[in-house]
Structure formats: structure tokens, C-alpha cells
């Protein structure tokens, strides 16, 4: 369900657009999990909002949407990223998967 231009979750952070984006990041944070998403448009500003609010998350990995025949490429890039960063180094960072071509 799409909400008005912003919504708040229990953390008090204003979430632009979709409440589900905020809920996904809050859940991943509670579970100490990094998010991989094709939704650069919403997660980049949400990352900035969390930083401004002094909140940390386990990491956000953003990627351009790939075609159905390109998931091997996605996996190759993810393996390169996983070999490059530790979980601690991912904490509170937003990483563009394209840098691991």
C-alpha cells in the first residue's frame, strides 16, 4: 500500500514514500542483515535519513535492475563484494553493486 509523501515508523524517522521500505530496513537492522535491493531511488535517501538521525543499519547494497538472464552477473558481483567487505565494514554503508563489475 502506498502512503502519502512520508510516513513514520516507531524509530521516529520520516520515511519518504513507501512505509514498507522503512519497515524492511528496520527489520533487517533488528536481524543484523544487509539488504540487497534494486530500489536505488528510495533506499539512497532512506540511508541518508538514517545517517542524519544517528541510526545505524547492517548495510544496504543497491544494484541496477538486471534482466532475467543476468542473475549470474548479479551473483558474480555479490561474490566480489562479499570477498571485499566484512559484515562490520558494511555496517551503516550504502554500496553500489556496479562497482564490483
C-alpha positions in Angstrom: 0.0 0.0 0.0 1.4 3.4 -1.0 1.3 6.1 1.7 1.3 9.8 1.3 4.6 11.6 0.7 6.1 10.5 4.0 5.3 8.1 6.9 7.0 7.4 10.2 7.9 4.2 11.9 8.5 3.7 15.6 12.0 4.9 15.3 10.7 8.4 14.6 12.5 8.7 11.3 10.4 10.2 8.5 10.3 7.8 5.6 9.8 9.1 2.1 7.2 7.3 0.0 6.6 3.7 0.9 6.3 2.7 4.6 7.3 -0.9 3.5 10.8 0.4 2.6 11.3 1.8 6.1 9.9 -1.4 7.7 12.2 -3.5 5.6 15.3 -1.6 6.7 14.1 -1.6 10.3 13.5 -5.4 10.2 16.9 -6.0 8.5 18.5 -3.9 11.2 16.8 -5.8 14.0 18.0 -9.1 12.4 21.5 -7.7 11.7 21.1 -8.3 8.0 22.3 -6.4 5.0 19.7 -5.5 2.3 20.2 -6.1 -1.4 17.8 -4.1 -3.5 17.1 -2.8 -7.0 15.3 0.2 -5.4 18.1 2.8 -5.5 15.6 5.7 -5.7 14.0 5.0 -2.3 16.9 3.4 -0.3 19.5 6.0 -1.0 17.5 8.9 0.6 16.4 6.5 3.4 20.1 5.7 4.1 20.8 9.4 4.3 17.9 10.0 6.7 19.1 7.2 9.0 22.6 8.7 9.0 21.2 12.2 9.8 19.2 10.7 12.6 22.3 8.9 14.0 20.8 5.5 13.3 22.9 2.6 12.1 21.9 -0.4 9.9 23.7 -3.5 8.8 24.2 -2.2 5.3 22.4 -1.5 2.1 23.5 -2.9 -1.3 21.9 -1.3 -4.3 22.0 -2.5 -7.9 20.6 -1.6 -11.2 17.7 -3.9 -12.2 19.1 -6.8 -14.2 17.3 -8.9 -16.8 16.2 -12.4 -16.0 19.2 -13.8 -17.9 21.7 -11.7 -16.0 21.3 -13.2 -12.5 24.6 -14.9 -12.9 26.2 -11.5 -13.3 24.4 -10.4 -10.1 25.8 -13.4 -8.2 29.3 -12.7 -9.6 29.2 -9.1 -8.3 27.8 -10.2 -5.0 30.7 -12.7 -4.5 33.2 -10.0 -5.3 31.5 -7.7 -2.8 31.5 -10.4 -0.1 35.2 -11.1 -0.7 35.9 -7.3 -0.4 33.8 -6.3 2.7 33.3 -7.8 6.1 30.0 -7.6 7.8 31.4 -4.9 10.1 32.7 -2.9 7.2 29.2 -3.0 5.6 27.6 -1.6 8.8 25.9 1.8 8.1 27.1 1.9 4.5 25.3 2.0 1.2 27.3 0.2 -1.6 26.6 0.3 -5.3 27.0 -3.3 -6.6 28.1 -1.9 -10.0 31.5 -1.0 -8.6 32.2 -4.8 -8.5 32.0 -5.4 -12.2 
